[in-house]
Amino acid sequence: MKETFKSGLSSTSTFSSGGLSPLSSNDIPLLKQHLSSVPSWHSAYSLPALIIWQDFFSYYWTLLDDYLCLFAQYDGNYYMPLPPLGNGFSEHAVRESFFLMDHLNSNPAVSRIENVDENSVPLFREMGLDVRLNTHEYLYRREALAGLKGDPYKSKRWAINHFLRHHRASFEPYRSADLSQCVELFNDWSSMRQTKFKDSYYRALMEDAALAHRQAMEHYKELGLVGRVVKINGQVKGYTFGFKLLPQVFCVLLEVADLRIKGLAQFLFWRFCQELEGYTYINALDDSGLANLRKVKESYHPERLLPSFTVCRG
């Protein structure tokens, strides 16, 4: 496992291949500055969405035409988790980024740029690049999620009322002292999920999520995360974390609830959304290609689906 965010992503100052530099804790202000220059509604354009996955990727960067180009390395391969970050669009930065990836990758077919916003799609296509829809994130009106009014949310209200009738629970800020109970809850939740969904893809998702959730819980302060837990009889039975993505958009990054407690998941999401009064929209991320998760997210009636594209060579 690499060094954690708190102690520094990397202490090395240069990287021999391709003229890239490893992303260190000293580079975080520069990364945040360039992320803020691209006011995207997608969760990927944020520090938390990048850093919680650092157990799986080594991040490297360079500046091309004042655009910050971020590269993720895994198993000896490099790709860009985001397009070049800067004001506007730079063909030069895109072309040079592909040149660097092709130089570093033994198979240029893996060279790609992910999480491209739909507004940039025509610009990449004009360059002759192949643009493919990858996924989409779910965007909701916060007021609708906080109120749960009308027939579309009848089942959600029923579940929450059932939970409140049968449990005396607290909803409170996450503290570092809650870490061990949250990890225990995740392990229990993951085990139950894997028992129900036995395919290898789902199992791999659970294994990856375990480390990402721990990164978020251990470094929530440095990452600017807002965390909440639901406790019953002093025991953590649910947790959620999120962050400010834009002045009007809050992103719910993580959520886990004890699957044996009916209505707990609905209560957890509802109470969190109620607290976020300063925001107009809630971004609840994508569905990871899972039919059960897609069904849940669609049941909350998103106002909009935010498509995300991957750019590669044709």
Contacts in CASP RR format, 6 or more apart in sequence:
PFRMAT RR
TARGET T0000
AUTHOR 0000-0000-0000
METHOD contacts of the structure
MODEL  1
MKETFKSGLSSTSTFSSGGLSPLSSNDIPLLKQHLSSVPSWHSAYSLPAL
IIWQDFFSYYWTLLDDYLCLFAQYDGNYYMPLPPLGNGFSEHAVRESFFL
MDHLNSNPAVSRIENVDENSVPLFREMGLDVRLNTHEYLYRREALAGLKG
DPYKSKRWAINHFLRHHRASFEPYRSADLSQCVELFNDWSSMRQTKFKDS
YYRALMEDAALAHRQAMEHYKELGLVGRVVKINGQVKGYTFGFKLLPQVF
CVLLEVADLRIKGLAQFLFWRFCQELEGYTYINALDDSGLANLRKVKESY
HPERLLPSFTVCRG
1 55 0 8 1.000
1 211 0 8 1.000
2 9 0 8 1.000
2 10 0 8 1.000
2 54 0 8 1.000
2 55 0 8 1.000
2 58 0 8 1.000
3 9 0 8 1.000
3 10 0 8 1.000
3 11 0 8 1.000
4 54 0 8 1.000
4 215 0 8 1.000
4 218 0 8 1.000
4 219 0 8 1.000
5 25 0 8 1.000
5 51 0 8 1.000
5 54 0 8 1.000
5 215 0 8 1.000
5 219 0 8 1.000
5 222 0 8 1.000
5 223 0 8 1.000
6 218 0 8 1.000
6 219 0 8 1.000
6 222 0 8 1.000
7 25 0 8 1.000
8 24 0 8 1.000
8 25 0 8 1.000
9 22 0 8 1.000
9 23 0 8 1.000
9 24 0 8 1.000
9 25 0 8 1.000
9 27 0 8 1.000
9 51 0 8 1.000
9 54 0 8 1.000
9 59 0 8 1.000
10 22 0 8 1.000
10 23 0 8 1.000
10 24 0 8 1.000
10 58 0 8 1.000
11 24 0 8 1.000
12 22 0 8 1.000
12 24 0 8 1.000
13 21 0 8 1.000
13 24 0 8 1.000
14 21 0 8 1.000
15 21 0 8 1.000
15 22 0 8 1.000
15 60 0 8 1.000
17 103 0 8 1.000
17 104 0 8 1.000
18 100 0 8 1.000
18 103 0 8 1.000
18 104 0 8 1.000
19 62 0 8 1.000
19 100 0 8 1.000
20 60 0 8 1.000
20 61 0 8 1.000
20 62 0 8 1.000
20 71 0 8 1.000
20 100 0 8 1.000
21 27 0 8 1.000
21 60 0 8 1.000
21 61 0 8 1.000
21 62 0 8 1.000
22 58 0 8 1.000
22 59 0 8 1.000
22 60 0 8 1.000
23 31 0 8 1.000
23 59 0 8 1.000
23 60 0 8 1.000
23 61 0 8 1.000
23 70 0 8 1.000
27 61 0 8 1.000
28 47 0 8 1.000
30 68 0 8 1.000
31 47 0 8 1.000
31 50 0 8 1.000
31 61 0 8 1.000
31 68 0 8 1.000
31 70 0 8 1.000
32 47 0 8 1.000
34 67 0 8 1.000
34 68 0 8 1.000
34 85 0 8 1.000
34 86 0 8 1.000
35 45 0 8 1.000
35 46 0 8 1.000
35 47 0 8 1.000
35 85 0 8 1.000
37 85 0 8 1.000
37 86 0 8 1.000
37 87 0 8 1.000
38 45 0 8 1.000
38 85 0 8 1.000
38 86 0 8 1.000
39 246 0 8 1.000
40 117 0 8 1.000
41 137 0 8 1.000
41 139 0 8 1.000
41 245 0 8 1.000
41 246 0 8 1.000
41 249 0 8 1.000
41 281 0 8 1.000
41 283 0 8 1.000
41 306 0 8 1.000
42 115 0 8 1.000
42 117 0 8 1.000
42 137 0 8 1.000
42 283 0 8 1.000
42 306 0 8 1.000
42 308 0 8 1.000
43 49 0 8 1.000
43 137 0 8 1.000
43 245 0 8 1.000
43 251 0 8 1.000
43 253 0 8 1.000
43 283 0 8 1.000
43 285 0 8 1.000
44 50 0 8 1.000
44 81 0 8 1.000
44 82 0 8 1.000
44 114 0 8 1.000
44 115 0 8 1.000
44 308 0 8 1.000
45 82 0 8 1.000
45 115 0 8 1.000
45 245 0 8 1.000
46 243 0 8 1.000
46 245 0 8 1.000
46 251 0 8 1.000
47 223 0 8 1.000
47 224 0 8 1.000
48 216 0 8 1.000
48 223 0 8 1.000
48 224 0 8 1.000
48 225 0 8 1.000
48 242 0 8 1.000
48 243 0 8 1.000
48 253 0 8 1.000
49 251 0 8 1.000
49 253 0 8 1.000
50 59 0 8 1.000
50 70 0 8 1.000
50 81 0 8 1.000
51 215 0 8 1.000
51 219 0 8 1.000
51 223 0 8 1.000
52 212 0 8 1.000
52 213 0 8 1.000
52 215 0 8 1.000
52 216 0 8 1.000
52 223 0 8 1.000
52 253 0 8 1.000
53 208 0 8 1.000
53 212 0 8 1.000
53 215 0 8 1.000
54 215 0 8 1.000
55 211 0 8 1.000
55 212 0 8 1.000
55 215 0 8 1.000
56 74 0 8 1.000
56 208 0 8 1.000
56 211 0 8 1.000
57 72 0 8 1.000
57 73 0 8 1.000
57 74 0 8 1.000
57 81 0 8 1.000
58 72 0 8 1.000
58 73 0 8 1.000
58 74 0 8 1.000
59 70 0 8 1.000
59 71 0 8 1.000
59 72 0 8 1.000
59 73 0 8 1.000
60 70 0 8 1.000
60 71 0 8 1.000
60 73 0 8 1.000
60 78 0 8 1.000
61 68 0 8 1.000
61 69 0 8 1.000
61 70 0 8 1.000
61 71 0 8 1.000
62 68 0 8 1.000
62 69 0 8 1.000
62 100 0 8 1.000
63 69 0 8 1.000
64 84 0 8 1.000
64 90 0 8 1.000
64 92 0 8 1.000
64 93 0 8 1.000
64 96 0 8 1.000
64 97 0 8 1.000
65 90 0 8 1.000
65 92 0 8 1.000
65 93 0 8 1.000
66 86 0 8 1.000
67 84 0 8 1.000
67 85 0 8 1.000
67 86 0 8 1.000
67 90 0 8 1.000
67 93 0 8 1.000
68 84 0 8 1.000
68 85 0 8 1.000
68 86 0 8 1.000
69 80 0 8 1.000
69 84 0 8 1.000
69 85 0 8 1.000
69 93 0 8 1.000
69 96 0 8 1.000
69 97 0 8 1.000
69 100 0 8 1.000
70 80 0 8 1.000
70 81 0 8 1.000
70 82 0 8 1.000
70 85 0 8 1.000
71 78 0 8 1.000
71 79 0 8 1.000
71 80 0 8 1.000
71 97 0 8 1.000
71 100 0 8 1.000
71 101 0 8 1.000
72 78 0 8 1.000
72 79 0 8 1.000
72 80 0 8 1.000
72 81 0 8 1.000
76 104 0 8 1.000
76 105 0 8 1.000
76 106 0 8 1.000
77 105 0 8 1.000
77 106 0 8 1.000
77 107 0 8 1.000
77 110 0 8 1.000
78 100 0 8 1.000
78 101 0 8 1.000
78 104 0 8 1.000
78 105 0 8 1.000
78 110 0 8 1.000
78 111 0 8 1.000
79 101 0 8 1.000
79 110 0 8 1.000
79 111 0 8 1.000
79 112 0 8 1.000
79 113 0 8 1.000
79 114 0 8 1.000
80 97 0 8 1.000
80 101 0 8 1.000
80 112 0 8 1.000
80 113 0 8 1.000
80 114 0 8 1.000
81 114 0 8 1.000
81 115 0 8 1.000
82 113 0 8 1.000
82 114 0 8 1.000
82 115 0 8 1.000
83 94 0 8 1.000
83 113 0 8 1.000
83 115 0 8 1.000
83 116 0 8 1.000
83 120 0 8 1.000
83 311 0 8 1.000
84 90 0 8 1.000
84 93 0 8 1.000
84 94 0 8 1.000
84 97 0 8 1.000
89 120 0 8 1.000
89 123 0 8 1.000
91 123 0 8 1.000
91 127 0 8 1.000
94 113 0 8 1.000
94 124 0 8 1.000
94 127 0 8 1.000
94 129 0 8 1.000
95 127 0 8 1.000
97 113 0 8 1.000
98 111 0 8 1.000
98 313 0 8 1.000
101 108 0 8 1.000
101 110 0 8 1.000
101 111 0 8 1.000
101 112 0 8 1.000
102 108 0 8 1.000
102 111 0 8 1.000
105 111 0 8 1.000
108 313 0 8 1.000
109 312 0 8 1.000
109 313 0 8 1.000
111 312 0 8 1.000
111 313 0 8 1.000
112 310 0 8 1.000
112 311 0 8 1.000
112 312 0 8 1.000
113 124 0 8 1.000
113 310 0 8 1.000
113 311 0 8 1.000
113 312 0 8 1.000
114 134 0 8 1.000
114 308 0 8 1.000
114 310 0 8 1.000
114 311 0 8 1.000
115 134 0 8 1.000
115 308 0 8 1.000
115 309 0 8 1.000
115 310 0 8 1.000
116 124 0 8 1.000
116 131 0 8 1.000
116 308 0 8 1.000
116 309 0 8 1.000
116 310 0 8 1.000
116 311 0 8 1.000
117 308 0 8 1.000
117 309 0 8 1.000
118 306 0 8 1.000
118 307 0 8 1.000
118 309 0 8 1.000
121 131 0 8 1.000
121 309 0 8 1.000
124 131 0 8 1.000
124 309 0 8 1.000
124 311 0 8 1.000
125 131 0 8 1.000
128 314 0 8 1.000
129 311 0 8 1.000
129 312 0 8 1.000
129 313 0 8 1.000
129 314 0 8 1.000
130 311 0 8 1.000
130 312 0 8 1.000
130 313 0 8 1.000
130 314 0 8 1.000
131 309 0 8 1.000
131 310 0 8 1.000
131 311 0 8 1.000
132 309 0 8 1.000
132 310 0 8 1.000
132 311 0 8 1.000
132 312 0 8 1.000
133 307 0 8 1.000
133 308 0 8 1.000
133 309 0 8 1.000
134 308 0 8 1.000
134 309 0 8 1.000
134 310 0 8 1.000
135 286 0 8 1.000
135 287 0 8 1.000
135 289 0 8 1.000
135 307 0 8 1.000
135 308 0 8 1.000
136 286 0 8 1.000
136 305 0 8 1.000
136 306 0 8 1.000
136 307 0 8 1.000
136 308 0 8 1.000
137 283 0 8 1.000
137 284 0 8 1.000
137 285 0 8 1.000
137 286 0 8 1.000
137 305 0 8 1.000
137 306 0 8 1.000
137 308 0 8 1.000
138 283 0 8 1.000
138 284 0 8 1.000
138 285 0 8 1.000
138 286 0 8 1.000
138 287 0 8 1.000
138 297 0 8 1.000
138 298 0 8 1.000
138 300 0 8 1.000
138 302 0 8 1.000
138 305 0 8 1.000
138 306 0 8 1.000
139 249 0 8 1.000
139 281 0 8 1.000
139 282 0 8 1.000
139 283 0 8 1.000
139 284 0 8 1.000
139 302 0 8 1.000
139 303 0 8 1.000
139 304 0 8 1.000
139 305 0 8 1.000
139 306 0 8 1.000
140 281 0 8 1.000
140 282 0 8 1.000
140 284 0 8 1.000
140 300 0 8 1.000
140 301 0 8 1.000
140 302 0 8 1.000
140 303 0 8 1.000
141 280 0 8 1.000
141 281 0 8 1.000
141 282 0 8 1.000
141 303 0 8 1.000
142 250 0 8 1.000
142 273 0 8 1.000
142 276 0 8 1.000
142 277 0 8 1.000
142 278 0 8 1.000
142 279 0 8 1.000
142 280 0 8 1.000
142 281 0 8 1.000
142 282 0 8 1.000
143 280 0 8 1.000
144 153 0 8 1.000
144 301 0 8 1.000
144 303 0 8 1.000
145 269 0 8 1.000
145 270 0 8 1.000
145 273 0 8 1.000
145 282 0 8 1.000
145 300 0 8 1.000
146 270 0 8 1.000
146 273 0 8 1.000
146 274 0 8 1.000
146 276 0 8 1.000
146 277 0 8 1.000
147 153 0 8 1.000
147 270 0 8 1.000
147 274 0 8 1.000
148 156 0 8 1.000
148 157 0 8 1.000
148 160 0 8 1.000
148 270 0 8 1.000
152 301 0 8 1.000
153 300 0 8 1.000
153 301 0 8 1.000
155 299 0 8 1.000
156 266 0 8 1.000
156 270 0 8 1.000
156 299 0 8 1.000
156 300 0 8 1.000
159 262 0 8 1.000
159 263 0 8 1.000
159 265 0 8 1.000
159 266 0 8 1.000
159 267 0 8 1.000
160 263 0 8 1.000
160 266 0 8 1.000
160 267 0 8 1.000
160 270 0 8 1.000
162 262 0 8 1.000
162 263 0 8 1.000
163 169 0 8 1.000
163 261 0 8 1.000
163 262 0 8 1.000
163 263 0 8 1.000
163 264 0 8 1.000
163 266 0 8 1.000
163 267 0 8 1.000
164 267 0 8 1.000
166 262 0 8 1.000
167 232 0 8 1.000
167 261 0 8 1.000
167 264 0 8 1.000
168 232 0 8 1.000
169 230 0 8 1.000
169 231 0 8 1.000
169 232 0 8 1.000
169 237 0 8 1.000
169 267 0 8 1.000
170 230 0 8 1.000
170 231 0 8 1.000
170 234 0 8 1.000
171 228 0 8 1.000
171 229 0 8 1.000
171 230 0 8 1.000
171 267 0 8 1.000
171 268 0 8 1.000
171 271 0 8 1.000
172 228 0 8 1.000
172 229 0 8 1.000
172 231 0 8 1.000
173 227 0 8 1.000
173 228 0 8 1.000
173 229 0 8 1.000
174 182 0 8 1.000
174 217 0 8 1.000
174 220 0 8 1.000
174 227 0 8 1.000
174 228 0 8 1.000
174 229 0 8 1.000
174 239 0 8 1.000
174 241 0 8 1.000
176 218 0 8 1.000
178 217 0 8 1.000
178 229 0 8 1.000
178 236 0 8 1.000
178 239 0 8 1.000
179 217 0 8 1.000
179 218 0 8 1.000
181 235 0 8 1.000
181 236 0 8 1.000
182 213 0 8 1.000
182 217 0 8 1.000
182 229 0 8 1.000
182 236 0 8 1.000
182 238 0 8 1.000
182 239 0 8 1.000
182 256 0 8 1.000
183 213 0 8 1.000
183 214 0 8 1.000
183 217 0 8 1.000
184 236 0 8 1.000
185 236 0 8 1.000
185 237 0 8 1.000
185 238 0 8 1.000
185 239 0 8 1.000
185 256 0 8 1.000
185 258 0 8 1.000
186 209 0 8 1.000
186 210 0 8 1.000
186 213 0 8 1.000
186 256 0 8 1.000
187 210 0 8 1.000
188 258 0 8 1.000
189 256 0 8 1.000
189 257 0 8 1.000
189 258 0 8 1.000
189 259 0 8 1.000
190 206 0 8 1.000
190 209 0 8 1.000
190 210 0 8 1.000
192 259 0 8 1.000
193 202 0 8 1.000
193 206 0 8 1.000
193 259 0 8 1.000
194 202 0 8 1.000
194 203 0 8 1.000
194 206 0 8 1.000
197 290 0 8 1.000
197 292 0 8 1.000
202 290 0 8 1.000
205 288 0 8 1.000
205 290 0 8 1.000
212 254 0 8 1.000
213 254 0 8 1.000
213 256 0 8 1.000
216 223 0 8 1.000
216 225 0 8 1.000
216 241 0 8 1.000
216 253 0 8 1.000
216 254 0 8 1.000
217 239 0 8 1.000
217 241 0 8 1.000
220 226 0 8 1.000
220 227 0 8 1.000
220 241 0 8 1.000
223 243 0 8 1.000
224 243 0 8 1.000
225 241 0 8 1.000
225 242 0 8 1.000
225 243 0 8 1.000
225 253 0 8 1.000
226 241 0 8 1.000
226 242 0 8 1.000
226 243 0 8 1.000
227 239 0 8 1.000
227 240 0 8 1.000
227 241 0 8 1.000
227 242 0 8 1.000
228 239 0 8 1.000
228 240 0 8 1.000
228 241 0 8 1.000
228 268 0 8 1.000
228 271 0 8 1.000
228 272 0 8 1.000
228 275 0 8 1.000
229 236 0 8 1.000
229 238 0 8 1.000
229 239 0 8 1.000
230 236 0 8 1.000
230 237 0 8 1.000
230 238 0 8 1.000
230 239 0 8 1.000
230 257 0 8 1.000
230 264 0 8 1.000
230 267 0 8 1.000
230 268 0 8 1.000
230 271 0 8 1.000
231 237 0 8 1.000
232 261 0 8 1.000
237 257 0 8 1.000
237 258 0 8 1.000
237 261 0 8 1.000
237 264 0 8 1.000
238 256 0 8 1.000
238 257 0 8 1.000
238 258 0 8 1.000
238 264 0 8 1.000
238 268 0 8 1.000
239 254 0 8 1.000
239 255 0 8 1.000
239 256 0 8 1.000
239 268 0 8 1.000
240 252 0 8 1.000
240 254 0 8 1.000
240 255 0 8 1.000
240 256 0 8 1.000
240 268 0 8 1.000
240 269 0 8 1.000
240 272 0 8 1.000
241 252 0 8 1.000
241 253 0 8 1.000
241 254 0 8 1.000
241 255 0 8 1.000
242 250 0 8 1.000
242 251 0 8 1.000
242 252 0 8 1.000
242 253 0 8 1.000
242 254 0 8 1.000
243 250 0 8 1.000
243 251 0 8 1.000
243 253 0 8 1.000
244 250 0 8 1.000
244 251 0 8 1.000
244 279 0 8 1.000
245 251 0 8 1.000
245 283 0 8 1.000
248 279 0 8 1.000
248 280 0 8 1.000
248 281 0 8 1.000
249 279 0 8 1.000
249 280 0 8 1.000
249 281 0 8 1.000
249 282 0 8 1.000
249 283 0 8 1.000
250 276 0 8 1.000
250 279 0 8 1.000
250 281 0 8 1.000
250 282 0 8 1.000
250 283 0 8 1.000
251 282 0 8 1.000
251 283 0 8 1.000
251 284 0 8 1.000
251 285 0 8 1.000
252 269 0 8 1.000
252 272 0 8 1.000
252 282 0 8 1.000
252 283 0 8 1.000
252 284 0 8 1.000
252 285 0 8 1.000
253 285 0 8 1.000
255 265 0 8 1.000
255 268 0 8 1.000
255 269 0 8 1.000
257 264 0 8 1.000
257 265 0 8 1.000
257 268 0 8 1.000
258 264 0 8 1.000
269 300 0 8 1.000
273 282 0 8 1.000
276 282 0 8 1.000
281 303 0 8 1.000
283 306 0 8 1.000
284 297 0 8 1.000
284 300 0 8 1.000
284 302 0 8 1.000
286 308 0 8 1.000
287 293 0 8 1.000
287 294 0 8 1.000
287 297 0 8 1.000
END
